Every structure is written in C-alpha cells, then in structure tokens.
Amino acid sequence: MVSTSDQSGSRILVRGSSLFAAELRRLPGAARRALGVSPEAMVVLDAVVAVARLLTDDDDSRSWFEKLDSLGDEIEEAFDHLDTVTVDLQRIADDAQKLATRFSGDSHQLLRFVERLVGTGPYRELKTALGEDGAVLAIAVRRGVRAVMPFALALDDAVAFLSPGQVAATVGDSGLGQSMLRLAVTLDSSIDRLTHVGVPLASATSRADETEALVADIAVELDDVVAELHRVLDGRSAEVLEEFSRHLQRKIRGARDAVALSADGASQAANSLIEFIDRLLRDAFPAEEVLDWLQRNDLLDDTTTHERNGVVCASKRGQALCFARGGRDSTDKEVLSQLVANGLVAVRAQMQRIKHSDDGTPEELEAVQDALRAVEGFMVFSVRVCWIPLDDDQLETLRVRLGDVTRDAVERQRTA
C-alpha cells in the first residue's frame, strides 16, 4: 500500500483508498472547513474504504487477517483520530440540521448550496467519487451481513423456546429482542435503495449475486432463506461437534434418529437431548470451577445456583452461562451469551416435560425438532461467536474435556 502525506502531515493512502477523500483534498481549505471536513476525517475515510476494498477483493488470496495486517499502520492512525472524527460528525449533523431547516427540508436546494460553495466541476467530481466509495462500502457491508446470517439464525434458533417476556427481561431496550436473521435480511435488502440516490453498486468489485438483494419480498421469501441457512447450519453444527466431541455428536445424531424412526420418537429424542445438554455442560466445566467462575464474575444469585442437601451448587443456567462464555472472565453483561444460556435452559425444561409425556403428538415431535435446532444453535453461536476471545490454551482445554483426545494429541494437531 503506497502512502504519502498531506499538508497537515497526516498519512494519505494512495492506492485503494477513498476517492471522495481524494476529491475533498483538492478543494480549497476554506471550502473544506465550510463543509466541516477535517484532515482527521479524511484519514479515517481513507482507511475505511481501503479496508472495504481489500476485504472484497477476491483476486487477493490472502486471509482477511493478512489483508488487515497490511493496513496496520493506516488502521492504527485512523483509530487515533476516531474521537476527533466523532466530534466532527456530530457537528456536521448539527450543521446539516440547521441547513435543512434553512432550506425548509428541500434537499435539492441544499445540494445547490454545496455546488455553489465548491463550484460545479468539483461538485460533480465529489458526487461521482462519493457514489463510487458508497458502492465499495455497500458491497462490503452486504458481504459481511451475509457472512453473519448463519450465526443470526443460530441465535434465533437458540432462543426459540424463550417467551417474548423472557427475552425482553434479558436484552432490555437493546433491540436484540427481534429476529436477528430478519434484521440481517432487512439490512441486505435496504442496500438496494442506495441505487436510487446514485450509488452505482455494479461499479464496485463484487461477486455475481452481491449487486442485488437476497430476497425481493422478505414477508414471502424469508422462509426460503431460513431453509437454506439451516442447511448451512447443519454443516456448521457438525463441524463444531466433530472439532470438540464425537461422542456428543453421536448424542445429537441419536436424537435425530429417534424423531425419525422411533414409535416413541418424541420422548426418546427429548431424553437424548437432555443427556446431551447435561453431559455437554458437565464435561466442559467441573462443578467447583463453575461456582468459582460465577463468584469471580459476580453472577451468584438464585437463578445461577441452588442448594442440594445444604450444599450450594451451580444451576443449569449457571452452567450454561459459564459454557456460553467459555469460562472467560468478563465485567460486561454480555447480553448475547445470557440469551443463548437462557434459551438452552428453556429447551431443557421443555424436553423434560416431553420426556415424561406419553402423548407422542405431532406438536411434541415438532417441539423436539425445534429443540434440536435450538441446541445446535446454542453450540454454534457459543463456539463460533462467544468463544472468539478465548486463547489457544483455553480452547485446547475445552477440546480435551469435551472430546475423545488427549492434550498431547491436540497439541500435535495444533502445531502440525
């Protein structure tokens, strides 16, 4: 990545950076100041667009980590300016509101004001550059949104047995009480609206399906997206279980077979799922370790512990919380780990009811199938999302505890 410096001494990315920032730099200083654009803002914009270009470049075979590492200095400088840029953005927003009021909300008058300020030629160049940068960022956002869709569905599945009230009690007003997959699909669709304001999505480097929304009508086509992503999640779940524990993988397979083949499928599958959940939580973290973890993280209460014969023990919720966070200490509430832990406890409670039922109704079979999805969602979301901060030693410990491998075998595999 070639770089130089502007008059303020800030680094400017020359290749792969923001076309809009480049056009802004060509404006007289007075015009930039009138628009509220600081040198720091242009540095941040350069870095953001450069990152988006790199991460969407399929001709570059490097991993995303290597790509980001090649922009390490630029990203670090951008982070150094974030506080300044945040203040600038707030001031620009305030000024824009004042201008909008001044022009009675007429956006055309507002744009003409900017054109008169900078001149017709520079204005056209700015508008074109802004559209091209916008296309790069839009494709990057769309690719990122689609990459997280399987995990959004895993989260939806994991909390499927929680009531709206239980979800609201956990997430508060954070907005996480909605379907995460629906939000992701909605965001993917909203990107198409940029074409109506002159953002040429087709001009950016993209894959064949990235210039159009995933669905034309969310209300009609969302179920098709769910079905396709469930096939992806089946593979992700198998990967997680194979990576950590083949005997747990057999428990999940046994639950599926019970639903499909057994005359008493719902009851047998419910029993298999309960055994899976209990063994998963018990093997991952010993009882005393869970209690110590709850105490260290100030999570001891009547929902995470209970008394048995006068001895304080971790409850299923306490065990599930510890698992969801990978036994990692944190001072944050970490709402997502709380959600999936609460969801797993709700699944187990429902399976207990079905286990002791002799009805075998279609509704029970459907509930067990949903529970399978919920348990797999808990596994995938915990391991692939909540465990991201875990280091290699912590992951190695969990693999040894959950799997049929020794620490030496895991170490040999890691260093191979």
Secondary structure, 3 states (H helix, E strand, C coil): CCEEECCCCCEEECCCCCHHHHHHHHCCHHHHHHHCCCHHHHHHHHHHHHHHHHHCCCCCCCCHHHHHHHCHHHHHHHHHCHHHHHHHHHHHHHHHHHHHHHCCCCHHHHHHHHHHHHCHHHHHHHHHHHHHHHHHHHHHHHHHHHHHHHHHHHHHHHCCCCCHHHHHHHHCCCCCCCCHHHHHHHHHHHHHHHHHHCCCHHHCCCCCCCCCCCCCCHHHHHHHHHHHHHHHHHHHHHHHHHHHCHHHHHHHHHHHHHHHHCCCHHHHHHHHHHHHHHHHHHHHCCHHHHHHHHHHCCCCCCCCEEEECCEEEECHHHHHHHHHCCCCCCCCCCHHHHHHHHHHHHHHHHHHHHHCCCCCCHHHHHHHHHHHHHHHHHHHHHHHHHCCCCCHHHHHHHHHHHCCCCHHHHHHHHHC
